[in-house]
Amino acid sequence: MFLRLLNEYRFGFNGKEADNEINGTGNDYDFGARIYDARLGRWLSLDPKQISYPSLSAYNFTMNNPILFIDPDGKVVTIKDVASYKAVLGTLTAKEIERINVNSDGTLSITGRELGSTNLENLRILVDSKINHNIITTDTYKSAEGKDVKLRQGIAGRTLLPENEAIEMGLNCSVTSPDNDVYIIIKPTTEEGATQVAAHEAFGHAVLAEKKRNGEAVNPLHNFGTDYVEQNEDFKTQGWKAVGEAKVNYKSNTNNKDWKDCLEEKLKDFETKTKKK
């Protein structure tokens, strides 16, 4: 809407913004993952994480207890292993990794809303996404067809996109997500190399895909010329810039005792929280 009255108050149930342009005035509230119809007292779609709660209705909200629990967006960034966590942290500055935390299921969060480096803001884009993003270190993954795909020599990582997006971009099954999540694959390599791959895949391909998902006219894919020089200006600006910043941060961090101490603490915390019972 181009014009809105200054005295309008657009926030209602659970502090969510009313979307008056869907159906009527003040009836529908945008929760990010779902739309809530206040007239009916019902959700207009299923809980995207319903499979995790088989004993509850797929249309429930906060386990039927909105006083005790909250559900800010319904989506997450999940770190699957300590190597991936270390790679992601390596892309950030020494001060910024203090703001990164994980839960027992590996879901990542950023403390505070103050702006940070380009890579921290890239990470925030993924954290704030309505799509689940999974970051994992492995050389073999499941394709959309359920087949094991091994990264061939010379391929350091890969970003798997949901099927509808992959089809639109002309991608084949081997680079398509097995579900509706995004998978960021980091091939096992050196610590410095993994940091650059994390920046390339997560802050290059995945962030560009998220921007495209949100309506920006960008291309998340490489476009190499005959001399193998990147022709995609979007990736030059987004992906290679993220890799460059990761290189600078990693070299600076390796000589920073405070960063090393904080990194060690973060990795121990990850292993403790995500340790299998």
C-alpha angles and dihedrals in degrees: 000000000000098000128038129172113254092226094055116116107205101182124092139141112031089356093286125147119257114236102208093175095070102065124338129322123313095348105108127056124197111226094173098242094042143014118237121210107211094193093058096031087228141116118245092220142020125282103266089219096047093122089068092058108044093162093060132071114266087231096054125116125220091346089300091295111097091164094062102030138040133202108199099180113340095234136091149185109237125199108208101194143009093255091059091047090052091049093051093046089050091064092062136072123263093257094046098058088063086068095054120093138168134208127222091272092053096255112151130224137182119221115227131004099245113125121260139175122322091263094050089052089047089054090048090055089059093043090051094046122116087225124079112245118200121193116198137167111223141115093222130053141165118266126214087268091055093250125137111252119195119204106243124227112290095027109107099179147344141212116217116205129198114276098252091053093043092052091049090054094045096247121156128233094267091067097038125101117252088228139006094293129096115242120202109198121200116190113223109263140127119323092250092046093050090052091055093046090051090053092045097049102031102033095031113037099017096045092046089050089051091050090049089048088056094053104269116140097237135131115228094191133085120254108193121187125220090277090052092249116145111256096178106099091192092060092044090056097040111024105033091042089055091049091049092052091047090054092051093046094047094051091046093046097051089065093045115094093194090055092048092050092047092046092051090050092049093050093049089049090051093050092047095049097043097039111131112252 
